[in-house]
Amino acid sequence: MSAVCPLEQAAPGMELTREVWNTQGMCLLAAGTVLTTRHLKMLRAWGVAQVTIAGDPGAHAAPPAQMSRHGREALTGELERMFGSLVEDPRMAEIFRVALHLRGTRSGPLDFLP
């Protein structure tokens, strides 16, 4: 399933299902690219208004539904200890949000974080 997503709602980790072209006919990103913060900045600079992504764009922004409130609070606390004051930086805040989302959909230790 693919969905057209306004660029302002696109987030790192979303996968493109169609190429993104600029107005001069140059391919900026290929289908299958997993978006990063750098990609999003570049697309904004080129004036791209929307992208086509895999899945439902709203699903990427929603917190994991299967995690209990207590579990989410515990995970948030653990990530806050790991990130410390770094979350004041907008880029690190986005990484924190993605880590919280990804960890909330998986079981096991936080082995993907230092």
N, C-alpha and C positions, 0 to 999 in steps of 0.2 A: 504494500500500500504506500502510495506517495501522496504528499500534500504540499501545496504551495504555501510558503511561510513568508510573511513580511520580514525583511532583513532585521528590523528592530526586535523581532521576537526570536530570531535565530540565535543559537547558543553553541558554544564549543561542545563538541561531541556529537552533534547532529551530522548525519551522512547525506550527501547530495545524491539524488537519483537522476539528475540531469546536469549537463554542462552549464556553466555560467559564462556568458559572453558579454563583452562590452559593446558600446555603440559603434566602435570601429571594426567589429567583426572578429576580435581577438578572443580566443578562449582563455578565460581567467582561471577557471578551476574545472577539473574533469569530474564526470559522474563517478561516484564511489569515494570521493574525497570526504574525509571526516573533518568537519570544520574546527578550526582553532581560533583563538582570539586574534591572531595575526591575520588569518584569512578574512575574518569579519571586518577588521579595520581596512584591509585592502579593498574589499567589496564596497564599503561605505565611501572610500576615497574615489572609486570609479563610478559612484552614483547608482549602484545596483539597488533596486527597490525590493526585490523578492528572490527567493530561491526555492527549489523543489527538493524536499527532503524525504527520507524514508520514514514511514510511520506517521503518527499524529503529532503535530508541533506542540500541542498542549501537553502531551504525555511527557515530554522532556523536562518541562518546567515544574511539574507536579511533584511533591514529595512522595516517597514510597508509601503506598497505602497499606502494605502488609506489615509494616513495622508498628509495634505498639507505641503508645505515647512514652511509656517508661523507657523502652529501648531506644527510641529516637532521642530522648533527653540524655541518656547515657552516652550514646554515640556522639551527640553534639558536644558534650563535655569533653570526651576523649579527643575529638578533633580540635577543640579550642585549646586544649593543653599542648597539642602538637604544633598548631599554627601560631599560638601566642598572639602577639601584637601585629603579626604579618597580615591578619585579616583586615587591617585598616587600609591596606593597599587594595584598590578596586580589582586588580588582576588576581591577587591572592584570595580576595573574597569570592571571586568566581570559581577559582580552583577549590576553595572550601565547599562551596555549594555543590559542585560536581562530585567531589569526594563524598559528601554526605548523601547525595542521591545514589551514587554507585554503591557505596557501602550498605546503604539501606535496602538494596535489592539483592545482596549476596550474603552468604553466611561465612563464618570463619573470621580469623583475626584480620586486623588491618595491615596485611602484609604488603600491600601495594604502596604504603606510605612509610617514610623513614621514621 
